[in-house]
Amino acid sequence: MRTPSMKGKATRRRIIDAAADLFHKQGVQATSPQQIMETSQTGKSQLYHHFRSKGGLVHEVLQHHIQSIREGSAAIDYEITSWSDLQRWFRAHAGLQEKYRMTRGCPFGTIGNEVTENDELIRRDLELLFEVVRNKLAGFFLRERTRGRLGPGANEAALADFCISSIQGAMLLGKIRRDRGTVDLAIDQALNYLAGFRRSVPRRRGSA
C-alpha cells in the first residue's frame, strides 16, 4: 500500500488549514470549493483527490481541531491545572475574537450553528470535539474537588458544561455587537459564579 508523499501531506494540510479559516470566517455554507482552492493555492484535482466531498472536508477540519486540542497545539490552551489557568482559558477566547476585530465567533460554534438534522457525521464530530473540551475542564474541577478545594455541591461535569455554554454564548453576542466588552463582562460573571464553588484549604501547622 502506497503511503502519502511529503508533498501530498503538505497539500492536504494546506487545504484543511484554508478550509478551517474560511469556515471560521464565513461558515461552511458560504464557503465554496473554488474559494478553498484559491486560498490553499491548489487545483480541483488536488482538492478532490484528498477529499471526495465538501462534507468530507468539514469532517477532516473538525478532526484536525480535535487532534490540535488533544496535542496542545490549538490556538487556545486547554490544559487547565489551576484557577489562574481557567481564567486564562476564558480570556483567551476573547483575545481570539479581538484578533479578528470581533467579526468571528468560536470556530466550532460557527460550524455547529449550521448543522441540520441530515448532518449526522458533522454533528457527531462536534459532539466529540466538545466532549474533549468538556473532559479537560471537568478533569480540573474533579482534581479540585479531590483536593478539597471545591464545594460539596459542585458537579464537575455540570461546571464544565457551564464553562462551555458561557463562552459560546459570550462569543456569539460579542460577534453580533462587535464589542469585546460584552464578552469580558460575560466572562467576569461566569468566573464570579464559578468562584462561588471554590473553597480554600487551611494550611497544616508547620507547613511552609
C-alpha positions, 0 to 999 in steps of 0.5 A: 500500500502506497503511503502519502508523499511529503508533498501530498501531506503538505497539500492536504494540510494546506487545504484543511488549514484554508478550509478551517479559516474560511469556515471560521470566517464565513461558515461552511455554507458560504464557503465554496470549493473554488474559494478553498482552492484559491486560498490553499493555492491548489487545483480541483484535482488536488482538492478532490483527490484528498477529499471526495466531498465538501462534507468530507472536508468539514469532517477532516477540519473538525478532526484536525481541531480535535487532534490540535486540542488533544496535542496542545497545539490549538490556538487556545490552551486547554490544559487547565491545572489551576484557577489562574489557568481557567481564567486564562482559558476564558480570556483567551477566547476573547483575545481570539475574537479581538484578533479578528476585530470581533467579526468571528465567533468560536470556530466550532460554534460557527460550524455547529450553528449550521448543522441540520438534522441530515448532518449526522457525521458533522454533528457527531464530530462536534459532539466529540470535539466538545466532549474533549473540551468538556473532559479537560475542564471537568478533569480540573474541577474533579482534581479540585474537588479531590483536593478539597478545594471545591464545594460539596455541591459542585458537579464537575461535569455540570461546571464544565458544561457551564464553562462551555455554554458561557463562552459560546454564548459570550462569543456569539453576542460579542460577534453580533455587537462587535464589542469585546466588552460584552464578552469580558463582562460575560466572562467576569460573571461566569468566573464570579459564579464559578468562584462561588464553588471554590473553597480554600484549604487551611494550611497544616501547622508547620507547613511552609 
